[in-house]
Amino acid sequence: MFGIGMPELIIILVIILIIFGAGKLPEIGAGLGKGIKNFKKATTEVDQEKAEKIEDDKNKS
């Protein structure tokens, strides 16, 4: 995937757990999930706008 294997991911997760604590991890995960959802929604909207503009240009010609 990114060249990061399982041992590296475990080390990263342990460091995050030490820094933020177990109580903050659900909040961080929820925020990250919302951010990804909003990003996907924005890219989908841009694609739809491009498709509509192309269709409008074809109809005008």
N, CA and C atoms as an extended XYZ file, in Angstrom:
183
Properties=species:S:1:pos:R:3:atomname:S:1:resname:S:1:resid:I:1 pbc="F F F"
N         0.832       -1.176        0.000 N   MET     1
C         0.000        0.000        0.000 CA  MET     1
C         0.878        1.241        0.000 C   MET     1
N         1.361        1.674        1.128 N   PHE     2
C         2.231        2.842        1.198 CA  PHE     2
C         3.657        2.434        1.546 C   PHE     2
N         3.930        1.155        1.548 N   GLY     3
C         5.244        0.700        1.957 CA  GLY     3
C         5.349        0.585        3.478 C   GLY     3
N         4.204        0.676        4.158 N   ILE     4
C         4.188        0.562        5.610 CA  ILE     4
C         3.625       -0.808        5.950 C   ILE     4
N         4.399       -1.573        6.679 N   GLY     5
C         3.970       -2.912        7.049 CA  GLY     5
C         3.262       -2.929        8.394 C   GLY     5
N         2.874       -4.097        8.805 N   MET     6
C         2.161       -4.266       10.071 CA  MET     6
C         2.986       -3.822       11.276 C   MET     6
N         4.272       -4.151       11.366 N   PRO     7
C         5.032       -3.692       12.547 CA  PRO     7
C         5.088       -2.167       12.661 C   PRO     7
N         5.214       -1.485       11.529 N   GLU     8
C         5.257       -0.024       11.553 CA  GLU     8
C         3.925        0.550       12.011 C   GLU     8
N         2.812       -0.043       11.531 N   LEU     9
C         1.491        0.434       11.938 CA  LEU     9
C         1.270        0.253       13.435 C   LEU     9
N         1.723       -0.870       13.967 N   ILE    10
C         1.570       -1.124       15.401 CA  ILE    10
C         2.363       -0.098       16.203 C   ILE    10
N         3.571        0.196       15.771 N   ILE    11
C         4.398        1.193       16.465 CA  ILE    11
C         3.725        2.559       16.427 C   ILE    11
N         3.205        2.939       15.267 N   ILE    12
C         2.519        4.229       15.133 CA  ILE    12
C         1.303        4.286       16.057 C   ILE    12
N         0.510        3.217       16.081 N   LEU    13
C        -0.675        3.186       16.943 CA  LEU    13
C        -0.313        3.275       18.419 C   LEU    13
N         0.760        2.618       18.830 N   VAL    14
C         1.204        2.683       20.222 CA  VAL    14
C         1.636        4.105       20.574 C   VAL    14
N         2.362        4.754       19.676 N   ILE    15
C         2.801        6.133       19.922 CA  ILE    15
C         1.593        7.063       20.031 C   ILE    15
N         0.616        6.889       19.159 N   ILE    16
C        -0.593        7.714       19.219 CA  ILE    16
C        -1.330        7.474       20.529 C   ILE    16
N        -1.408        6.223       20.944 N   LEU    17
C        -2.071        5.895       22.203 CA  LEU    17
C        -1.365        6.554       23.381 C   LEU    17
N        -0.053        6.568       23.361 N   ILE    18
C         0.711        7.191       24.454 CA  ILE    18
C         0.501        8.702       24.452 C   ILE    18
N         0.510        9.317       23.279 N   ILE    19
C         0.392       10.775       23.195 CA  ILE    19
C        -1.004       11.252       23.580 C   ILE    19
N        -2.030       10.656       23.010 N   PHE    20
C        -3.392       11.157       23.187 CA  PHE    20
C        -4.157       10.446       24.299 C   PHE    20
N        -3.789        9.252       24.637 N   GLY    21
C        -4.515        8.502       25.656 CA  GLY    21
C        -5.708        7.778       25.054 C   GLY    21
N        -6.199        6.800       25.779 N   ALA    22
C        -7.285        5.961       25.275 CA  ALA    22
C        -8.596        6.731       25.166 C   ALA    22
N        -8.794        7.741       25.985 N   GLY    23
C       -10.043        8.493       25.979 CA  GLY    23
C       -10.239        9.342       24.737 C   GLY    23
N        -9.154        9.814       24.161 N   LYS    24
C        -9.249       10.698       22.992 CA  LYS    24
C        -9.316        9.943       21.669 C   LYS    24
N        -8.944        8.688       21.657 N   LEU    25
C        -8.902        7.944       20.393 CA  LEU    25
C       -10.254        7.877       19.681 C   LEU    25
N       -11.366        7.637       20.371 N   PRO    26
C       -12.655        7.636       19.652 CA  PRO    26
C       -12.982        8.990       19.024 C   PRO    26
N       -12.636       10.075       19.720 N   GLU    27
C       -12.875       11.411       19.175 CA  GLU    27
C       -12.018       11.651       17.936 C   GLU    27
N       -10.774       11.230       17.991 N   ILE    28
C        -9.873       11.390       16.851 CA  ILE    28
C       -10.379       10.573       15.672 C   ILE    28
N       -10.795        9.345       15.933 N   GLY    29
C       -11.331        8.485       14.864 CA  GLY    29
C       -12.587        9.059       14.247 C   GLY    29
N       -13.476        9.583       15.078 N   ALA    30
C       -14.717       10.176       14.558 CA  ALA    30
C       -14.409       11.406       13.708 C   ALA    30
N       -13.503       12.225       14.167 N   GLY    31
C       -13.125       13.416       13.395 CA  GLY    31
C       -12.488       13.055       12.070 C   GLY    31
N       -11.650       12.046       12.095 N   LEU    32
C       -11.007       11.590       10.864 CA  LEU    32
C       -12.041       11.022        9.896 C   LEU    32
N       -12.981       10.263       10.425 N   GLY    33
C       -14.043        9.707        9.584 CA  GLY    33
C       -14.896       10.791        8.944 C   GLY    33
N       -15.245       11.810        9.717 N   LYS    34
C       -16.031       12.921        9.171 CA  LYS    34
C       -15.249       13.660        8.095 C   LYS    34
N       -13.964       13.844        8.324 N   GLY    35
C       -13.137       14.524        7.333 CA  GLY    35
C       -13.068       13.760        6.023 C   GLY    35
N       -12.907       12.458        6.099 N   ILE    36
C       -12.862       11.629        4.889 CA  ILE    36
C       -14.207       11.668        4.174 C   ILE    36
N       -15.295       11.606        4.934 N   LYS    37
C       -16.636       11.653        4.347 CA  LYS    37
C       -16.862       12.978        3.612 C   LYS    37
N       -16.470       14.082        4.238 N   ASN    38
C       -16.633       15.393        3.602 CA  ASN    38
C       -15.768       15.520        2.355 C   ASN    38
N       -14.565       14.966        2.393 N   PHE    39
C       -13.678       15.021        1.235 CA  PHE    39
C       -14.282       14.248        0.065 C   PHE    39
N       -14.797       13.056        0.325 N   LYS    40
C       -15.419       12.257       -0.735 CA  LYS    40
C       -16.640       12.965       -1.302 C   LYS    40
N       -17.436       13.586       -0.423 N   LYS    41
C       -18.625       14.311       -0.867 CA  LYS    41
C       -18.227       15.482       -1.762 C   LYS    41
N       -17.193       16.205       -1.379 N   ALA    42
C       -16.745       17.354       -2.171 CA  ALA    42
C       -16.226       16.920       -3.538 C   ALA    42
N       -15.468       15.833       -3.585 N   THR    43
C       -14.952       15.384       -4.876 CA  THR    43
C       -16.074       14.882       -5.770 C   THR    43
N       -17.080       14.247       -5.187 N   THR    44
C       -18.229       13.782       -5.968 CA  THR    44
C       -18.990       14.970       -6.543 C   THR    44
N       -19.178       16.017       -5.747 N   GLU    45
C       -19.885       17.204       -6.213 CA  GLU    45
C       -19.133       17.871       -7.363 C   GLU    45
N       -17.815       17.928       -7.269 N   VAL    46
C       -17.016       18.531       -8.334 CA  VAL    46
C       -17.163       17.719       -9.619 C   VAL    46
N       -17.126       16.397       -9.499 N   ASP    47
C       -17.291       15.543      -10.673 CA  ASP    47
C       -18.660       15.745      -11.313 C   ASP    47
N       -19.702       15.872      -10.491 N   GLN    48
C       -21.041       16.087      -11.018 CA  GLN    48
C       -21.152       17.438      -11.723 C   GLN    48
N       -20.535       18.470      -11.154 N   GLU    49
C       -20.563       19.788      -11.781 CA  GLU    49
C       -19.849       19.766      -13.130 C   GLU    49
N       -18.723       19.057      -13.197 N   LYS    50
C       -18.000       18.946      -14.466 CA  LYS    50
C       -18.856       18.235      -15.510 C   LYS    50
N       -19.513       17.162      -15.098 N   ALA    51
C       -20.354       16.410      -16.028 CA  ALA    51
C       -21.515       17.269      -16.524 C   ALA    51
N       -22.113       18.048      -15.624 N   GLU    52
C       -23.209       18.933      -16.023 CA  GLU    52
C       -22.730       20.010      -16.992 C   GLU    52
N       -21.551       20.559      -16.743 N   LYS    53
C       -21.007       21.595      -17.611 CA  LYS    53
C       -20.708       21.016      -18.995 C   LYS    53
N       -20.163       19.838      -19.056 N   ILE    54
C       -19.879       19.195      -20.334 CA  ILE    54
C       -21.179       18.944      -21.088 C   ILE    54
N       -22.192       18.471      -20.382 N   GLU    55
C       -23.490       18.208      -21.011 CA  GLU    55
C       -24.117       19.505      -21.517 C   GLU    55
N       -24.013       20.577      -20.741 N   ASP    56
C       -24.543       21.862      -21.174 CA  ASP    56
C       -23.814       22.374      -22.417 C   ASP    56
N       -22.486       22.202      -22.442 N   ASP    57
C       -21.706       22.631      -23.607 CA  ASP    57
C       -22.103       21.848      -24.861 C   ASP    57
N       -22.373       20.563      -24.695 N   LYS    58
C       -22.774       19.747      -25.834 CA  LYS    58
C       -24.141       20.190      -26.355 C   LYS    58
N       -25.051       20.520      -25.438 N   ASN    59
C       -26.393       20.941      -25.832 CA  ASN    59
C       -26.389       22.294      -26.530 C   ASN    59
N       -25.455       23.174      -26.164 N   LYS    60
C       -25.372       24.496      -26.770 CA  LYS    60
C       -24.823       24.440      -28.193 C   LYS    60
N       -24.024       23.440      -28.481 N   SER    61
C       -23.376       23.344      -29.795 CA  SER    61
C       -24.300       22.865      -30.866 C   SER    61
